[in-house]
Amino acid sequence: MPQFKQFPLPDVGEGLTEAEILTWHVRPGDEVTVNQIIVEIETAKAAVELPSPWAGVVTELLAEVGQTVDVGSPIITIDVDPGGPAAQEDAGSCASGQVAANVAQAANGASAGKIGEEMPGGRIATLVGYGPRATTAKRRPRKGGATASAPVAAPAAPSAPAVPVPPAPSAQPAATPEPRPANGRVSEPVAPVAAPAAPASPSELVPLAKPPVRKLAKDLGVDLRTVRGTGTDGVITREDVENAARGGVAAGAVSTVEAAPAYDPATRERRVPIRGVRRATAQAMVDSAFTAPHVTEFLTVDVTPMMELRARLKNHPEFRDVKLTPLTFAAKAVCLAARRTPDVNATWDAQAGEIVYKEYVHLGIAAATPRGLVVPKVRDADRMSLRELAVALEELTVTARDGKTSPADMLNGTITITNVGVFGVDTGTPIINPGESAILALGAIRDMPWVVDGQVVPRKVCQLALSFDHRVVDGQQGSRFLADVGAILADPAVAITY
């Protein structure tokens, strides 16, 4: 008999309370298997794909695309035993979206037993109308066989295999369908095979697009349901969204409905809901700015030796297949300098009244993505070689830009680097990530006049900025850490002395 289970939205990270439904990969009537991806959600930290915990048939989607759902709230109903005899007589109710109502009615005691309560014969009550039956054998109904309420015939003699014999067209059912206890109606015989559902209209189809593309569509006011993707398997691309936003006729347009304008013509304004990463980032920055007393120090460094070493290592066999960037050298310098000044890698625990020192460095890298600012971590970065750091940073960056960073990869950082130099910015005053005590801003590397041995010569120059929590890090400690980072970047050979 049908057994309906509702899948509650899980907490896919530490302390998450809600998530937004991005994409449904299934619809009512679809069969699903265990661990099949059924939905993609966006939390305050990342976009996450959720697998099905059961195999069965989807009967109802309990949340719409774009809806924000609290953790623990059910989002989908799955019939984990769709082939049971009673599935036929209740199919119409399920197909019309009455599963939730039936469950509520059964919970109120309208059925022969409450949901989850053991019934006579060891059966578990599930929905309205599934009372005890006279038969004990349980077999799936065969096409053209007896009705759902007819008893199953006993098998033939052991010498010959049992073959179900369908009754003649004029034969009457072997048993009268039993009444439904909830309302006293007599169930009509139902064909085992339900008629196929009508094809969904283009407006009902679930658009396929990655989270960055969905965010772009929201920002531009484009309804993804009006655009057919030109990517692989019909996935909507950035070009499809931009073309729709410009008002052009996209090659894959599926509707004559024009995309919503990016700005309201009356007010010439565009409003975007504050949710997901943007809301989480805003709250974290406000909490940090008004909790930790920030101090920012600056240092201008001649990084010509570092850039020369980078050029030499590019031709080294070990680094030929690795993207070696100035950020990699800065990451290594931060890990080495933190050994001499462990305070910048510590945490202020106000609740416990303690400063927590870490003997590991979980290095955060601030990454600008289409979903907003995220700070994924390189775990145990202090134990990595320069090459290992380069590989880890490249993987981290690609994953973040694709919106696939998991919530677990953005937790428990100890110190962060924000590389504002990639935008051509010299430096800034970065805000410390909550739970950490310092953040380093790496500025752009420029050709500038520099005095060397009394002569003004062109050199590669970079500006560093360090913000630290003055509750944990004193000025002397912060200055020493920043000077150590600068010394390593100015002369990488210094690293062997640390």
C-alpha positions, 0 to 999 in steps of 0.5 A: 500500500502507498506509504507517503513520506515528507522530506524536511529541509535539512540543515546543510551547514552549522546553524543555518535556519532557512534556504531558498528553493532554486531549482526542482529537478523532479515534478509530481509523478516522477520516479526517484531513486535513493541519492538522486538529486531532487532539488537545488537550494541556496543557503546563506553560504552556498548553493547545495544540491539535495539528494532523495533519501528514499526511492519512490514516486513524487506525489507533491512539491511543497515549496515553489521555486524562489520560496524561502523555507525554514529548516525542518519544514517539509519540501516534498512528499514521496510515495515509497510504496507506489505499487501497493494495492491501495495505491490504485484507489487513492491515486486520484487523491494523490494526483490532485495534491490531496496528500497533505490533507489526507495526512492531516485527516488521518492524524486527527483520527479519521482513518482506522488507525493513526499514521505510524500506529501498528494495525492488526496483522502488523500493518502500519496505518498511513492514509485515510481509508486504509483499514484492515483487509481480509487478505494477508498476501501482498502482491502488485496488481498486474495489468488486466488482473483483478481490481485493487480490492480483490483478493489474490488467488492462491498459487498453483501446485508446486509442480507448475508455476503459478500464472495469474489468469485474468478474468473474462471481460464479463466476469464480476470482481471476486469481492466487493470493494470495501467501504472507506471508513472516512466517508463511507463511499464505495471505491470504484474499480480503478485501472492499474495503469494511470493515464499519462499526464498532459504535457506541461506548458512552457510556463510550467517547466522548471528552467535549468540554470546555474545559481550565478545565472539565476542571480543574473536573471534576478538582477536583470529582471528576466523570467527564466521561464520565458527563455530556452537555454542554448547550453548543454541539455538545454541549460540557460547560459549567461548569454541567453539571459543577457540577450533576453534582458536586451529585449532581443529575440533569443534563439531559444525563446519559448514564449512571446512574453517579453522579459520584465524590464531591468528597471521600473519605468515609472520610478527608474528603480530596480528592487532586489530582495535581500536574501541568501549570501548578500543578507548573511554577508551584511549581517556578518559585517555589521556584527563584526564592525560593531563588536570587534574594535578594528585597527588597520595598518598599512605597509608598502613593499618592494616585491620585485624579488618575489615576482622574479622568483615567480617567473623562475618557478614557472619554468620549473618542472614542478610548477609548469602545470600550476597557476602560480599567482602573487596570492599564493606567495601572500598565502605562504607568507601569512602562514609563516608569519602566523607562527611568530605571531600566533595572536593574529590566528587566535579567536576571542571567545566572549561567552567563555571569557577566553582567547582561543589559540590555534596551532593550525591555519584555516586560511580564508580567501575572500572571493567575489562571485555572482552570488556575492562575497564568499570566504571559502577556507584552505584547511591546514594551509600552514602544512602545505608546500608552495605548490600545494597552496597554488593548487588548493587556491585554484580549486577553491577559486573555481569552485567559488565562482561556479557557486559550488562551495559547500557550507562546510568549506566556509566554516571555522576559518582562522585568518583571511586574505582579500585580494583587492589587487585583482581589481586594480585597487591599491589597498583598503580597510577590510572588515574582519570576518566574525570569529577571526582576529585579522584579515590581510588586504593584498593590493595591486602590484605596480611599476613604481619608482623606488630608491635602491642603493641611493638610486631611483629605479623602477620596481614592482611595488605592492601595498598591504593592509592588515585589519586586526581585533584590538581585543586580541592583537596589540599594536606591537603584535599586529605591526610585527606580523605585517612586517614579517609578511612584507619581509617574506614578499620583499625577499622570499629567501627570508622564509628559511629563517622562520 
